[in-house]
Amino acid sequence: MRRLRWLRGQDVSVLFAIIAVIVLPAMLTLNTVKVPITGSDVKLNPTPLGYTVSLLIYLVPVLALYWWFSRRCPEGDGAIRRNSRVVLGRLLAPPREYQLDYRRSAYRRTLLTLIPLGFLLDIVLGHEFLKFDNREATLTIIPLFRAFDFTTGQFVPHIPVEEFVFYTLGFMAILSVYVWCDEYWLDKYNVDDYHIPPRTDGGLPPYIAQVQILAPLLISLGLVAAALIYKKFIAWPEELRAGFPSYFTFLVLASLFPAILLFRTTQRFINWRAVSFTVFWVVLTSLIWEPRWRRRTAGGGIGHSTWPVCISVRGSSCRSKPCCCGCRRPSRPSWSTRRSRFSSA
């Protein structure tokens, strides 16, 4: 247990507490829904451009926070603004000398690291994890992008453009919210950067470059094992107990494992209040947006969700009787015949 002492810090504990008080009630409440509502037939096009318009939940914060960020950390005229000035002329502000801001540079480099990971998920594993049964909820004028089909060993059209926009805007929104909190809303808790210069060979100071292997490995394996146990013995309906929680495993290995691996390196530079606010915002928007517009295939997940709203963009890969919304899940009675607190959702 000595290797896990880093989890006992007050800031980390508060972060986990915030997640628990939001996720636990939602999970217990949704678990009471045993007979989900009857959805709409996707052939009737119930949500025209639903997925496309729903991305505003990320686009609006990105635009607002980018406007704030560009004023908070001005860099002068970069390449884009210089080229735009040729077209727009006097509509832009007077030219300014370009001066690199390390915060905006770090912002760009972080996005250039994260966004391609989302694209890689779509191209390599999107055909296995994701289904888009309601094509009318996306921009049909743009052809589907290709994803790898492990059954045929070929790349086949499968991914709508909204999926790539989702990963782009999602990462931008999350990072922008954290930067806004760190630099403005919760700047009182802003952590100073290290002042010791890098080593002569270009690396970080020795006390910063710290990597732990055993702890993230044990935590990742434990979570995957817990997900597998849940899927094999607890997931409902029983048809979902077949297979392996591959998508959950991907999330653990691609995001959680690297974060814990480098935790000791980055811990002292993290504004934990800003992280807590960002996590709260992500969980809240996910509870609102994910159940209604995006749906992972149950075959690669832990178990089938019983969300009270069935406005479907993505289908589900359950091997059971198809329901009226086009996803393969047990048929359901009309929601109007059941008295439930979810009727207002």
PyMOL commands that set and color helices and strands:
alter all, ss='L'
color gray80, all
select helices_A, chain A and resi 2-8+10-31+42-44+50-54+56-72+79-91+102-129+135-137+161-185+187-189+214-233+238-241+246-261+263-269+272-293+298-300+335-337+341-344
alter helices_A, ss='H'
color red, helices_A
select strands_A, chain A and resi 145-149+154-159
alter strands_A, ss='S'
color yellow, strands_A
deselect
rebuild
show_as cartoon
